[in-house]
Amino acid sequence: MADDKKESWITWLALTTAFLAVFAAVTTMFMGKYSTRAIMIQGQESDQWAYYQAKSIKGHTYEIQKQKIELEYLSLQALPAKLPAAVAEKYKKTISDYEANIKRYDKEKAEIKAGAEKMAQQKAGFQGMSANMSYSLIFLQIAIVLSSVAAITKKKPLWYLGLATVTGWIIYFANAFLNYF
């Protein structure tokens, strides 16, 4: 009977170790979830920046063409022969159309850039959450190891130390959602 009472803490040790293992599994699940989200958003962000670059190239092409046509128009006006009115109007309309396209591409680029920057912030948030989950998992693993060693060696202080390391898990797990630091 004395041995049963003396070793009853081993039952509690086994139960707490089982709970720690469950917490570790849940923490691993969250870590994978947020890591996956960060990776997925990274791909979307890269797509947005590629789209931004494509719009930038198209806008730059219109800028170059507009400058070329403006120079051509100015050169033709400098000639002694008078430029027909229909031709002059065609040059002016083309220059105006190019200017409108340049403005449209600048507006689209600004919208795309804002979307890509928002995705970058989301990605950073998910990366931070995943990192905090990783840190919290380390504390759980230490607690499980200390509890296992306590069971083998029957040294209660090791179990208490393992339980104390759970504090690190709580802090980092909470920080993943609340961003204390």
Backbone hydrogen bonds, N-H to C=O, Kabsch-Sander energy under -0.5 kcal/mol:
donor,donor_aa,acceptor,acceptor_aa,energy
5,K,1,M,-1.9
6,K,2,A,-2.6
7,E,3,D,-2.0
8,S,5,K,-1.1
10,I,7,E,-1.5
11,T,7,E,-0.6
11,T,8,S,-0.7
12,W,8,S,-1.3
13,L,9,W,-2.5
14,A,10,I,-2.6
15,L,11,T,-2.3
16,T,12,W,-2.8
17,T,13,L,-2.4
18,A,14,A,-2.1
19,F,15,L,-2.4
20,L,16,T,-2.6
21,A,17,T,-2.1
22,V,18,A,-2.0
23,F,19,F,-2.7
24,A,20,L,-2.4
25,A,21,A,-2.1
26,V,22,V,-2.4
27,T,23,F,-2.7
28,T,24,A,-2.5
29,M,25,A,-2.1
30,F,26,V,-2.4
31,M,27,T,-2.6
32,G,28,T,-2.5
33,K,29,M,-2.4
34,Y,30,F,-2.6
35,S,31,M,-2.0
36,T,32,G,-2.6
37,R,33,K,-2.1
38,A,34,Y,-2.0
39,I,35,S,-2.0
40,M,36,T,-2.6
41,I,37,R,-2.6
42,Q,38,A,-1.9
43,G,39,I,-1.7
44,Q,40,M,-1.9
45,E,41,I,-3.1
46,S,42,Q,-2.4
47,D,43,G,-2.1
48,Q,44,Q,-2.3
49,W,45,E,-2.4
50,A,46,S,-2.2
51,Y,47,D,-2.4
52,Y,48,Q,-2.7
53,Q,49,W,-2.3
54,A,50,A,-2.3
55,K,51,Y,-2.4
56,S,52,Y,-2.3
57,I,53,Q,-2.4
58,K,54,A,-2.4
59,G,55,K,-2.7
60,H,56,S,-2.4
61,T,57,I,-2.2
62,Y,58,K,-2.1
63,E,59,G,-2.1
64,I,60,H,-2.4
65,Q,61,T,-2.4
66,K,62,Y,-2.7
67,Q,63,E,-2.4
68,K,64,I,-2.4
69,I,65,Q,-2.7
70,E,66,K,-2.6
71,L,67,Q,-2.4
72,E,68,K,-2.4
73,Y,69,I,-2.8
74,L,70,E,-2.7
75,S,71,L,-2.4
76,L,72,E,-2.3
77,Q,73,Y,-1.9
78,A,74,L,-1.3
79,L,75,S,-0.6
79,L,76,L,-0.7
88,A,84,P,-2.4
89,E,85,A,-2.6
90,K,86,A,-2.0
91,Y,87,V,-2.4
92,K,88,A,-2.4
93,K,89,E,-2.7
94,T,90,K,-2.4
95,I,91,Y,-2.7
96,S,92,K,-2.4
97,D,93,K,-2.8
98,Y,94,T,-2.6
99,E,95,I,-2.3
100,A,96,S,-2.2
101,N,97,D,-2.3
102,I,98,Y,-2.5
103,K,99,E,-2.3
104,R,100,A,-2.4
105,Y,101,N,-2.7
106,D,102,I,-2.2
107,K,103,K,-2.3
108,E,104,R,-2.6
109,K,105,Y,-2.7
110,A,106,D,-1.9
111,E,107,K,-2.0
112,I,108,E,-2.6
113,K,109,K,-2.9
114,A,110,A,-2.1
115,G,111,E,-2.1
116,A,112,I,-2.6
117,E,113,K,-2.6
118,K,114,A,-1.9
119,M,115,G,-2.1
120,A,116,A,-2.0
121,Q,117,E,-1.8
122,Q,118,K,-2.3
123,K,119,M,-2.8
124,A,120,A,-2.3
125,G,121,Q,-2.1
126,F,122,Q,-2.5
127,Q,123,K,-2.6
128,G,124,A,-2.3
129,M,125,G,-2.2
130,S,126,F,-2.5
131,A,127,Q,-2.5
132,N,128,G,-2.4
133,M,129,M,-2.2
134,S,130,S,-2.1
135,Y,131,A,-2.4
136,S,132,N,-2.5
137,L,133,M,-2.3
138,I,134,S,-1.7
139,F,135,Y,-1.5
140,L,136,S,-1.7
141,Q,137,L,-2.6
142,I,138,I,-2.3
143,A,139,F,-2.3
144,I,140,L,-2.6
145,V,141,Q,-2.5
146,L,142,I,-2.8
147,S,143,A,-2.3
148,S,144,I,-2.4
149,V,145,V,-2.6
150,A,146,L,-2.3
151,A,147,S,-2.0
152,I,148,S,-2.1
153,T,149,V,-2.9
154,K,150,A,-1.6
155,K,150,A,-1.0
156,K,154,K,-0.7
158,L,155,K,-0.9
159,W,155,K,-0.9
160,Y,156,K,-2.2
161,L,157,P,-2.3
162,G,158,L,-2.3
163,L,159,W,-2.5
164,A,160,Y,-2.2
165,T,161,L,-1.8
166,V,162,G,-0.6
166,V,163,L,-0.7
167,T,164,A,-1.6
168,G,165,T,-1.0
169,W,165,T,-1.0
170,I,166,V,-2.5
171,I,167,T,-2.6
172,Y,168,G,-2.4
173,F,169,W,-3.0
174,A,170,I,-2.4
175,N,171,I,-2.3
176,A,172,Y,-1.5
177,F,173,F,-0.7
177,F,174,A,-1.0
178,L,174,A,-2.6
179,N,175,N,-2.1
